[in-house]
Amino acid sequence: MPNPRMRAPGAGSASVASLVLLWLLGLPWTWSTAVALGVYVGGGGWRFLRIVCKTARRDLFGLFVLMRVRLELRWHQRARHTIPRIFQEVVRRQPEHLALVDAGSGVCWTFAQLDAYSNAVANLFCHLGYTPGDVVAIFLEGRPEFVGLWLGLAKAGMEAALLNVNLRREPLIFCLGTSGAKALVFGQELAAVVAEVSGQLGKSLVKFCSGDVGPEGVLPDTQLLDPLLKEASTAPLAQPPGKGMDDRLFYIYTSGTTGLPKAAIVVHSRYYRIAAFTHHSYSMQAADVLYDCLPLYHSAGNIIGVGQCLIYGLTVVLRKKFSASRFWDDCVKYNCTVVQYIGEICRYLLKQPVSEAEGRHCVRLAVGNGLRPAIWEEFTERFGVRQVGEFYGATECNCSIANMDGKVGSCGFNSRILPNVYPIRLVKVNEDTMELLRDAQGLCIPCQAGEPGLLVGQINQQDPLRRFDGYISESATSRKITHSVFRKGDSAYLSGDVLVMDELGYMYFRDRSGDTFRWRGENVSTTEVEGVLSRLLGQTDVAVYGVAVPENGLMKSAVAQGRRECSRSSIKCLLLWRALFQVEGTGGVEGKAGMAAIADPHGQLSPNALYQELQKVLAPYARPIFLRLLPQVDTTGTFKIQKTRLQHEGFDPRQTSDRLFFLDLKQGHYLPLDQGVYTRICSGAFSL
């Protein structure tokens, strides 16, 4: 497809030149204009004009949001403000307005109460001898105290490490160790988890327990935090000298789906930027009430959600754990107008039986990421939510995008009219290795409309919208940076995610790096196959991934299929044998075979009934070769499907007691997979 963004300027220049030339030759202006318009349209300008007409309103609003956030950030930077300082202004305006509500316990905190609690935290830790720059780890379930703790530490110039409450043993020890924390504040509900690793944390780590102590008492060498806070002063501290918007606020750990978590650095300006973009992109108002049932150790819950409270004065309703059955009841009870989602939350809500509350709520906006295009319209129609604010972004990235006008399936856009205002780009990669492809000058090759590519963002450390702060680990930071992308010698952030952009600049999430796999010469998108399977099975949890099949088995299967097809068609024979020799290693069918792990807690799923439906909706190469039926599919704390363990175990029956099946193409249905069948597949006796 021609690239209209590249052709339009040339067409415009040619048409203007034609207009001037014909006018100089003495032709009437009507003739000159008609000829110039013909040159413009013939040079591809008509397509560009169509893009302008269709996207101008969207792009102008996006530009307005971008400039507004930039100006706000610049002002705060010059004034050397911090997030606590901005919060103080909100408290001054509305001290008795509700700030945080705990939907689980019914506890409500006003802005004055949140301010007083965080002041007590700041004064206590200063009194205990902690100084600006010290790190304190927070290991607590989501409730108002969580916000008060990190906010209070920030008031004293200290930095919080926000630990995932699902961490256990080695990962927990690792995260504490890499944070450099001098103290650990944990909730009583996690006391047993801390007790498991207490002996490996080192004697220098001071431990504080928050919450009511149960009958088992407090852990040895642990101080009770609540009595200490009651004795601490609630007087405000002066802002620590030298602290500003570019200094560190706290650390958020990646989910760790592909390894041990990394601690991403969140500076004050990044917190403000994420919250502000969300606020202005979706026209939130101070009167809105936001429902936040996401983990507060994650940026979606603690920045996009709680940030609306701390920076803009909204009331935020917290629930420490998402509950599909209570979701709409909570929204009705607290008059919520905005809800957050992430990962598979929307699908879980659709699985619920119809309830009276889902028709009585006041929710106008659902904001988040991970809403599958296949259920987008079903979600909005069933629950009457007028706007979905899908966005793309990671805690640490500098190339976030947002869907501001409700384009179904899109996670955001980049202007085709003014593409360099926000310097992000999709660039071509080898989808097997995720290696960047470069042109003769050594620069990355931009994708045209419809071509999948890796999303990158140009880095400028002096611009708060384009800076990349990285991770505590310098090696992890360096792996996310590449050079000579937009121009020679520049630096850019590598998102690790593959997206595709249409002609109008709308972007669509395709897969995380490594999720797309090749089978029989075709790229298979796990996201697409997961969406199809989940919809066919009534929004069941599904994980799709590629698994390696021993090369000997692949080669024999490919040769057998090649012989069959060559006996029918010489063209098919040529294509098959060409694909056969485009393989990794020494031979075999190209790439990995698709495998689907499906939640089937009651053992009721019929693989062959499923295959009959799959034949209608999926291309042959995209249909899973292997099935694994298990009680439940693992998810992260942010409702993303975990595949690492499943991929490692593959289709080997010795690795699991779950029911396994493989697709026998000769018989046209799935067969049970036991050790004998596994051996025959590996030897090539069964054709895949």
Secondary structure, DSSP 8 states (H G I E B T S, - for coil): ---HHHHHHHHHHHHHHHHHHHHHTT--HHHHHHHHHHHHHHTTHHHHHHHHHHHHHHHHHHHHHHHHHHHHHHHHHHTT--HHHHHHHHHHH-TTSEEEEETTT--EEEHHHHHHHHHHHHHHHHHTT--TT-EEEEE--SSHHHHHHHHHHHHTT-EEEE--TT--HHHHHHHHHHHT-SEEEEEGGGHHHHHHHGGGS-TTSEEEEES---TT---TTEEEHHHHHHHS--S-----TT--TTSEEEEEE---TTSS--EEEEEHHHHHHHHHHHHHHTT--TT-EEEE-S-TTSHIIIIIIHHHHHHH--EEEE-SS--TTTHHHHHHHTT-SEEEEETTHHHHHHHS---SGGGT----EEEEE---HHHHHHHHHHHT-SEEEEEE--TT-S--EE--S--TT--EE--SSSTTSS-EEEE-EETTTTEE-B-TTS-B-B--TT-EEEEEEE--TTSTTT----BSSHHHHHHTEEESSSSTT-EEEEEEEEEEE-TTSEEEEEEETTT-EEETTEEE-HHHHHHHHHHHTTS--EEEEEE---HHHHHHHHHHHHHHHHTT-HHHHHHHHHHHTS-STTSSSSB-EEEEEEE-TTS---HHHHHHHHHHHS-GGGS-SEEEEES---B-TTS-B--HHHHHHTT-GGG-SSEEEEEETTTTEEEE--HHHHHHHHHT-S--
